[in-house]
């Protein structure tokens, strides 16, 4: 019994330390963009984050987050946040004009990169529309690095648009986050949708 007390104390200190700086931002409008509607068209980004040399990308893990765009000042350049709607980490690497206009009107808005560096034309634009949720979402700022990630090791399938297929199965409209704390360290599996 006494041997388990230090283990619980260590887990609790990790839990509290990792969760102290995080915050849940609710009411965020989430949209998607790709090569055909980027300005200029292609995968160029406004900021060089994580050694990508000004190119959008990522698979959604903390170590390799997907690119997102927003209004300057809404998030910090190269800031990594967690998006429960996708079960992915995303990093602010680009500017979004529509996000800026919304931000000026008091609307929080992020635009997520769909994953192809070449234009998929109208089919890709339709994919972006299909991925966009009807309702606003929550975003976790300063997230723990160990939250649940959808298909983190499947690089090709990690792209929401792979050049031919729109992966609408990779969004989770009912996945809820009640707190940004690391509940799974103490009570369960991070892949269990009921944990968060």
C-alpha positions as CSV (number, residue, x, y, z in Angstrom):
1,X,0.0,0.0,0.0
2,X,2.7,2.5,1.0
3,X,4.6,1.7,-2.3
4,X,1.7,2.9,-4.3
5,X,1.5,6.3,-2.6
6,X,4.6,7.7,-4.3
7,X,3.4,6.5,-7.7
8,X,0.0,8.2,-7.2
9,X,1.8,11.4,-6.0
10,X,4.0,11.4,-9.0
11,X,1.1,10.9,-11.4
12,X,-0.8,13.6,-9.6
13,X,2.1,16.1,-9.9
14,X,2.5,15.3,-13.6
15,X,-1.3,15.7,-14.0
16,X,-1.4,19.1,-12.2
17,X,1.8,20.4,-13.8
18,X,0.8,19.6,-17.4
19,X,-2.7,20.9,-17.0
20,X,-2.1,24.2,-15.2
21,X,-1.4,26.4,-18.2
22,X,-4.1,25.0,-20.5
23,X,-7.4,26.7,-21.2
24,X,-10.5,25.7,-23.2
25,X,-11.6,28.3,-25.8
26,X,-15.2,27.8,-26.8
27,X,-17.3,29.3,-29.6
28,X,-14.6,28.9,-32.3
29,X,-15.7,28.9,-35.9
30,X,-13.7,26.1,-37.7
31,X,-13.3,26.1,-41.5
32,X,-10.8,24.4,-43.9
33,X,-8.5,25.5,-46.7
34,X,-6.1,24.0,-49.2
35,X,-4.0,24.7,-52.2
36,X,-6.9,25.9,-54.4
37,X,-8.1,28.6,-52.1
38,X,-4.8,29.6,-50.4
39,X,-3.5,33.1,-51.2
40,X,-1.4,32.6,-53.3
41,X,-2.6,29.1,-54.4
42,X,-0.4,26.3,-53.1
43,X,0.9,25.3,-49.7
44,X,2.9,28.5,-48.8
45,X,2.4,29.8,-45.3
46,X,3.0,33.2,-43.6
47,X,5.2,31.8,-40.8
48,X,8.1,29.3,-40.7
49,X,7.2,26.9,-37.9
50,X,8.9,23.7,-37.0
51,X,11.3,23.7,-39.9
52,X,8.7,23.5,-42.6
53,X,10.3,26.3,-44.5
54,X,7.0,28.2,-45.0
55,X,5.0,25.2,-46.2
56,X,1.7,23.9,-44.7
57,X,1.6,20.3,-43.6
58,X,1.5,18.0,-40.6
59,X,-0.3,14.9,-39.5
60,X,-1.9,16.2,-36.3
61,X,0.4,14.9,-33.5
62,X,2.0,17.3,-31.1
63,X,5.4,16.7,-32.7
64,X,4.0,17.2,-36.2
65,X,0.8,19.3,-35.9
66,X,-1.4,20.2,-38.9
67,X,-1.2,23.8,-40.1
68,X,-3.9,26.3,-39.3
69,X,-4.5,29.9,-40.3
70,X,-6.2,32.7,-38.4
71,X,-6.1,36.4,-37.8
72,X,-2.9,37.9,-36.5
73,X,-3.2,38.4,-32.7
74,X,-5.9,35.7,-32.2
75,X,-3.2,33.1,-31.5
76,X,0.6,33.4,-31.3
77,X,2.7,32.6,-34.3
78,X,3.6,28.9,-34.2
79,X,1.3,28.2,-31.2
80,X,0.1,24.6,-31.0
81,X,-3.5,24.0,-29.9
82,X,-5.6,20.9,-29.7
83,X,-8.9,20.6,-31.7
84,X,-11.2,17.9,-30.2
85,X,-13.4,18.1,-33.3
86,X,-10.5,16.4,-35.2
87,X,-8.7,14.8,-32.4
88,X,-5.6,16.6,-33.7
89,X,-3.0,19.1,-32.7
90,X,-2.8,22.1,-35.0
91,X,-0.3,24.9,-35.3
92,X,-0.8,28.6,-36.2
93,X,1.4,28.9,-39.3
94,X,-0.7,31.1,-41.7
95,X,-2.8,34.2,-42.1
96,X,-6.5,34.0,-43.0
97,X,-8.4,37.0,-44.4
98,X,-11.8,35.7,-43.5
99,X,-10.6,34.9,-40.0
100,X,-9.3,38.5,-39.7
101,X,-12.6,39.9,-40.8
102,X,-14.4,37.7,-38.3
103,X,-11.9,38.5,-35.5
104,X,-12.5,42.3,-36.1
105,X,-16.3,41.5,-35.6
106,X,-15.6,39.5,-32.4
107,X,-15.9,36.0,-33.9
108,X,-13.1,33.5,-33.1
109,X,-12.2,31.7,-36.4
110,X,-9.5,29.2,-37.4
111,X,-9.0,27.7,-40.9
112,X,-7.4,24.2,-41.0
113,X,-5.1,22.9,-43.8
114,X,-6.6,20.0,-45.6
115,X,-3.3,18.4,-46.6
116,X,-2.5,18.5,-50.3
117,X,0.2,20.8,-51.8
118,X,-1.4,20.8,-55.2
119,X,-4.8,22.0,-56.2
120,X,-7.7,19.6,-56.1
121,X,-9.9,22.2,-57.7
122,X,-13.7,22.1,-57.0
123,X,-13.5,18.6,-55.5
124,X,-11.1,19.9,-52.8
125,X,-13.2,23.0,-52.1
126,X,-16.2,20.7,-51.7
127,X,-14.2,18.6,-49.3
128,X,-13.4,21.7,-47.2
129,X,-17.1,22.5,-47.1
130,X,-18.0,18.9,-46.1
131,X,-15.4,18.9,-43.3
132,X,-16.6,22.3,-41.9
133,X,-18.9,21.8,-38.8
134,X,-22.2,23.5,-38.7
135,X,-21.6,24.5,-35.1
136,X,-18.8,26.3,-33.3
137,X,-16.2,24.2,-31.6
138,X,-13.8,24.2,-28.7
139,X,-10.0,24.6,-28.9
140,X,-7.5,23.8,-26.1
141,X,-4.7,26.3,-25.8
142,X,-1.4,25.2,-24.1
143,X,-2.6,21.5,-24.3
144,X,-0.9,18.6,-22.7
145,X,1.3,16.8,-25.3
146,X,-0.4,13.5,-24.8
147,X,-4.1,14.0,-25.8
148,X,-5.9,11.5,-28.0
149,X,-4.8,11.8,-31.7
150,X,-6.7,10.3,-34.6
151,X,-4.4,8.0,-36.8
152,X,-1.1,9.6,-35.7
153,X,1.1,7.1,-37.6
154,X,-0.8,6.9,-40.9
155,X,0.8,9.8,-42.9
156,X,-1.2,9.4,-46.1
157,X,-4.5,8.9,-44.4
158,X,-3.7,11.8,-42.0
159,X,-4.4,14.2,-44.8
160,X,-8.0,15.3,-44.8
161,X,-7.8,15.7,-48.6
162,X,-5.3,13.2,-50.2
163,X,-5.7,14.4,-53.8
164,X,-8.6,12.1,-54.6
165,X,-10.6,11.4,-51.4
166,X,-12.1,13.6,-48.7
167,X,-11.7,12.0,-45.3
168,X,-14.8,13.2,-43.5
169,X,-14.5,10.1,-41.3
170,X,-11.7,12.0,-39.6
171,X,-13.9,14.5,-37.8
172,X,-15.7,13.9,-34.5
173,X,-18.7,16.2,-34.1
174,X,-19.7,14.7,-30.8
175,X,-16.3,14.5,-29.2
176,X,-16.5,16.8,-26.2
177,X,-13.8,18.3,-23.9
178,X,-15.1,19.3,-20.5
179,X,-11.6,20.2,-19.3
180,X,-8.1,20.3,-20.7
181,X,-6.7,18.3,-17.8
182,X,-5.1,15.0,-18.3
183,X,-7.9,12.9,-17.0
184,X,-6.6,9.7,-18.7
185,X,-3.5,9.6,-16.5
186,X,-5.7,8.9,-13.5
187,X,-9.0,7.4,-14.9
188,X,-8.8,6.0,-18.3
189,X,-7.9,5.6,-21.9
190,X,-7.4,8.7,-24.0
191,X,-9.0,7.1,-27.0
192,X,-12.3,6.6,-25.1
193,X,-14.6,9.4,-26.2
194,X,-16.3,9.5,-22.8
195,X,-13.1,10.4,-21.0
196,X,-12.9,14.0,-22.2
